Amino acid sequence: MPDSSKPKVTVIIPTLNSASVLKACLVSVRNQNYPQKHIHILIADGGSTDSTLKIAKTYHCRIFLNHLQTAESGKALLIKKVTTPYLLSLDSDNILPTKNWLSQVLVPLLSHPKVIGSESISFTYRRGFGFIERYSSLLGANDPYAFFTGVYDRYSSLTNRWTGLKINQIDNKNYILIDLSSTKTLPTIGANGTLYLTSFIQKYFKSNYFFDTDFLKTTKSPQPFFFAKVKNSIIHTYCEASFPKFIKKQKRRVIDLYCHQRNLIGSASVGSYRLQILFLIYSFTLIIPIFHSLKGFLKKPDPAWFFHPIACYSSASIYLYYSILYYLGVLKPLSRNQWHQ
């Protein structure tokens, strides 16, 4: 396809004191083998006090103020601003690992009129980088609860599958097609580098908070629609090697969900009460998480696997504590005043 005929794409990124990760993200976008005049980058910033905005301006981003400060509100704000045919939702800690990444994820949408979105099937595994980043890419999820419930959406070296759910799939050479309209329970697709048909997302998204992994699950379309899992990968520098950052992000995940997600029952991030209780048992007894760590290590040796019991125990503790506060009616939204990536 000649450069002049390649479709325009808008990249949306929410930020809040994201200077430590944003430059690598933007460099990877600007380094794509794609006409840069066809790539627009929009930033929704929650009031950064570090060099986030300076970095964004360096890479020719349009910046909007995100008064509600959360990533979900930032994405919601930017979705409404997009005027190009395609929209790429990125997080500031994502990096496109190859120069052809954007062209690759566009292929299914350009080839099939009923495909409304696409994303990488794997997280890029980078030996020598942070152990939590490696753990997430090996497990296929950055939240052990998603792995436990089977709704994870990236290839797992533990299961040799990209999801634990039984889903009707059409395997093409370079991507897998999923019929979303015929699937009741969906994986947590939609986060960390998801390309959408702009007309579709703007038609069905009507909120001030975009919970990316729940959007497609709650979308009711009268026409069948498909999603593509492209056989490439994306880097998610999730928490690098910082356990305090992992705790902070798990805390943010559950508080934002309870305080801003109005459809908790329909959320893939919540699941049934039965699954929640089973996850607590799984995590607090530690036996099966340790077994999974050993199994993963034998399949693909890396000491990062042994973070799994710790991730499960700490996540379960956080989720239980803030769930109790929520049901007691005393849970308050998380302040972003001191937030840093």
FENQUINOR-V251286 format. One record per residue. N is the residue number from 1. RES is the residue in three letters. SS is DSSP state (2 for helix, 1 for strand, 0 for the rest). PSI is psi in whole degrees, -180 to 180 (999 if undefined). BURIAL is b if it has 16 or more other C-alpha atoms within 10 Angstrom, else e. Layout:
[[N,RES,SS,PSI,BURIAL] [N,RES,SS,PSI,BURIAL]]
//
This chain:
[[1,MET,0,123,e] [2,PRO,0,151,e] [3,ASP,2,-39,e] [4,SER,2,-23,e] [5,SER,2,-2,e] [6,LYS,0,136,e] [7,PRO,0,153,e] [8,LYS,0,143,b] [9,VAL,1,136,b] [10,THR,1,127,b] [11,VAL,1,127,b] [12,ILE,1,134,b] [13,ILE,1,121,b] [14,PRO,1,142,b] [15,THR,1,154,b] [16,LEU,0,105,b] [17,ASN,0,56,b] [18,SER,0,19,b] [19,ALA,2,-31,b] [20,SER,2,-20,e] [21,VAL,2,-20,b] [22,LEU,2,-40,b] [23,LYS,2,-46,b] [24,ALA,2,-38,e] [25,CYS,2,-51,b] [26,LEU,2,-38,b] [27,VAL,2,-42,e] [28,SER,2,-31,b] [29,VAL,2,-46,b] [30,ARG,2,-16,b] [31,ASN,0,4,e] [32,GLN,0,143,b] [33,ASN,0,72,e] [34,TYR,0,140,b] [35,PRO,0,118,b] [36,GLN,2,-25,e] [37,LYS,2,-13,e] [38,HIS,2,4,b] [39,ILE,1,115,b] [40,HIS,1,138,b] [41,ILE,1,123,b] [42,LEU,1,134,b] [43,ILE,1,131,b] [44,ALA,1,108,b] [45,ASP,1,134,b] [46,GLY,0,15,b] [47,GLY,0,46,b] [48,SER,0,142,b] [49,THR,0,-1,e] [50,ASP,0,-152,e] [51,SER,0,18,e] [52,THR,2,-50,b] [53,LEU,2,-36,b] [54,LYS,2,-43,e] [55,ILE,2,-44,b] [56,ALA,2,-42,b] [57,LYS,2,-35,e] [58,THR,2,-34,e] [59,TYR,0,24,e] [60,HIS,0,50,e] [61,CYS,0,146,b] [62,ARG,1,132,e] [63,ILE,1,133,b] [64,PHE,1,145,b] [65,LEU,1,126,b] [66,ASN,0,93,b] [67,HIS,0,-30,e] [68,LEU,0,-12,b] [69,GLN,0,-25,b] [70,THR,0,159,b] [71,ALA,2,-37,b] [72,GLU,2,-40,b] [73,SER,2,-34,b] [74,GLY,2,-44,b] [75,LYS,2,-40,b] [76,ALA,2,-43,b] [77,LEU,2,-45,b] [78,LEU,2,-33,b] [79,ILE,2,-39,b] [80,LYS,0,-15,e] [81,LYS,0,-14,e] [82,VAL,0,136,b] [83,THR,0,0,e] [84,THR,0,163,b] [85,PRO,0,-27,e] [86,TYR,1,151,b] [87,LEU,1,126,b] [88,LEU,1,116,b] [89,SER,1,114,b] [90,LEU,1,155,b] [91,ASP,1,156,b] [92,SER,0,-18,b] [93,ASP,0,19,b] [94,ASN,1,147,b] [95,ILE,1,130,b] [96,LEU,0,117,b] [97,PRO,0,-19,b] [98,THR,0,160,b] [99,LYS,0,-14,e] [100,ASN,0,9,e] [101,TRP,2,-49,b] [102,LEU,2,-43,b] [103,SER,2,-37,e] [104,GLN,2,-43,b] [105,VAL,2,-16,b] [106,LEU,2,-27,b] [107,VAL,2,-49,e] [108,PRO,2,-37,b] [109,LEU,2,-31,b] [110,LEU,2,-22,e] [111,SER,2,-26,e] [112,HIS,0,118,e] [113,PRO,0,-20,e] [114,LYS,0,-1,b] [115,VAL,1,122,b] [116,ILE,1,-4,b] [117,GLY,1,163,b] [118,SER,1,158,b] [119,GLU,1,168,b] [120,SER,1,148,b] [121,ILE,1,-14,b] [122,SER,1,157,b] [123,PHE,1,137,b] [124,THR,0,127,b] [125,TYR,0,121,b] [126,ARG,0,98,e] [127,ARG,0,135,e] [128,GLY,0,-11,e] [129,PHE,0,-176,e] [130,GLY,0,142,b] [131,PHE,2,-28,b] [132,ILE,2,-37,b] [133,GLU,2,-45,b] [134,ARG,2,-42,b] [135,TYR,2,-46,b] [136,SER,2,-42,b] [137,SER,2,-34,b] [138,LEU,2,-43,b] [139,LEU,2,-29,b] [140,GLY,0,15,b] [141,ALA,0,149,b] [142,ASN,0,-1,b] [143,ASP,0,117,b] [144,PRO,2,-23,b] [145,TYR,2,-38,b] [146,ALA,2,-39,b] [147,PHE,2,-46,b] [148,PHE,2,-43,b] [149,THR,2,-9,b] [150,GLY,0,3,b] [151,VAL,0,6,b] [152,TYR,0,155,b] [153,ASP,0,19,b] [154,ARG,0,154,b] [155,TYR,0,129,b] [156,SER,1,127,b] [157,SER,0,-15,b] [158,LEU,0,-38,b] [159,THR,0,-12,b] [160,ASN,0,32,e] [161,ARG,1,158,b] [162,TRP,0,-9,b] [163,THR,0,154,b] [164,GLY,0,-1,b] [165,LEU,0,153,b] [166,LYS,0,111,e] [167,ILE,0,139,b] [168,ASN,0,123,e] [169,GLN,1,145,e] [170,ILE,1,113,e] [171,ASP,1,109,e] [172,ASN,0,178,e] [173,LYS,0,-44,e] [174,ASN,0,-1,e] [175,TYR,1,165,b] [176,ILE,1,133,b] [177,LEU,1,138,b] [178,ILE,1,130,b] [179,ASP,1,98,b] [180,LEU,2,-30,b] [181,SER,2,-15,b] [182,SER,2,8,e] [183,THR,0,122,e] [184,LYS,0,-48,e] [185,THR,0,127,b] [186,LEU,0,152,b] [187,PRO,0,172,b] [188,THR,0,50,b] [189,ILE,0,151,b] [190,GLY,0,-8,b] [191,ALA,0,158,b] [192,ASN,0,64,b] [193,GLY,0,61,b] [194,THR,1,128,b] [195,LEU,1,130,b] [196,TYR,1,153,b] [197,LEU,1,116,b] [198,THR,2,-42,b] [199,SER,2,-34,e] [200,PHE,2,-50,b] [201,ILE,2,-36,b] [202,GLN,2,-26,e] [203,LYS,2,-39,e] [204,TYR,2,-12,e] [205,PHE,0,121,b] [206,LYS,0,45,e] [207,SER,0,172,e] [208,ASN,0,-1,e] [209,TYR,0,124,b] [210,PHE,0,98,b] [211,PHE,0,96,b] [212,ASP,2,-39,b] [213,THR,2,-7,b] [214,ASP,2,-11,b] [215,PHE,2,-52,b] [216,LEU,2,-33,b] [217,LYS,2,-35,b] [218,THR,2,1,e] [219,THR,0,127,e] [220,LYS,0,103,e] [221,SER,0,134,e] [222,PRO,0,-16,e] [223,GLN,0,145,e] [224,PRO,0,141,e] [225,PHE,0,153,b] [226,PHE,1,157,b] [227,PHE,1,148,b] [228,ALA,1,134,b] [229,LYS,1,109,b] [230,VAL,1,139,b] [231,LYS,1,61,b] [232,ASN,1,-168,b] [233,SER,1,165,b] [234,ILE,1,144,b] [235,ILE,1,130,b] [236,HIS,1,106,b] [237,THR,0,42,b] [238,TYR,0,107,b] [239,CYS,0,-3,b] [240,GLU,0,-107,b] [241,ALA,0,29,b] [242,SER,0,108,e] [243,PHE,2,-40,e] [244,PRO,2,-37,e] [245,LYS,2,-38,b] [246,PHE,2,-46,b] [247,ILE,2,-43,b] [248,LYS,2,-42,e] [249,LYS,2,-34,b] [250,GLN,2,-38,b] [251,LYS,2,-45,b] [252,ARG,2,-41,b] [253,ARG,2,-50,b] [254,VAL,2,-37,b] [255,ILE,2,-45,b] [256,ASP,2,-38,b] [257,LEU,2,-50,b] [258,TYR,2,-36,b] [259,CYS,2,-25,e] [260,HIS,2,-18,b] [261,GLN,0,116,b] [262,ARG,0,-9,e] [263,ASN,0,66,e] [264,LEU,0,-38,e] [265,ILE,0,-36,e] [266,GLY,0,2,b] [267,SER,0,130,b] [268,ALA,0,-23,b] [269,SER,0,-17,b] [270,VAL,0,-56,b] [271,GLY,0,-178,b] [272,SER,0,162,e] [273,TYR,2,-35,e] [274,ARG,2,-46,e] [275,LEU,2,-37,e] [276,GLN,2,-44,b] [277,ILE,2,-43,e] [278,LEU,2,-36,e] [279,PHE,2,-39,b] [280,LEU,2,-44,b] [281,ILE,2,-47,e] [282,TYR,2,-45,b] [283,SER,2,-44,b] [284,PHE,2,-26,b] [285,THR,2,-26,e] [286,LEU,0,-15,b] [287,ILE,2,-53,e] [288,ILE,2,-40,e] [289,PRO,2,-40,b] [290,ILE,2,-42,b] [291,PHE,2,-44,e] [292,HIS,2,-36,b] [293,SER,2,-46,b] [294,LEU,2,-43,b] [295,LYS,2,-45,b] [296,GLY,2,-41,b] [297,PHE,2,-39,b] [298,LEU,2,-31,e] [299,LYS,2,-41,e] [300,LYS,0,92,e] [301,PRO,0,121,e] [302,ASP,0,125,b] [303,PRO,2,-14,e] [304,ALA,2,-24,b] [305,TRP,2,-32,b] [306,PHE,2,4,b] [307,PHE,2,-16,b] [308,HIS,2,-50,b] [309,PRO,2,-38,b] [310,ILE,2,-44,b] [311,ALA,2,-42,b] [312,CYS,2,-50,b] [313,TYR,2,-47,b] [314,SER,2,-40,b] [315,SER,2,-44,b] [316,ALA,2,-40,b] [317,SER,2,-44,b] [318,ILE,2,-48,b] [319,TYR,2,-40,b] [320,LEU,2,-46,b] [321,TYR,2,-49,e] [322,TYR,2,-23,b] [323,SER,2,-41,b] [324,ILE,2,-45,e] [325,LEU,2,-40,e] [326,TYR,2,-48,b] [327,TYR,2,-19,e] [328,LEU,0,-9,e] [329,GLY,0,21,e] [330,VAL,0,7,e] [331,LEU,0,131,e] [332,LYS,0,150,e] [333,PRO,0,150,e] [334,LEU,0,130,e] [335,SER,0,137,e] [336,ARG,0,11,b] [337,ASN,0,-35,e] [338,GLN,0,20,e] [339,TRP,0,135,e] [340,HIS,0,146,e] [341,GLN,0,999,b]]
//
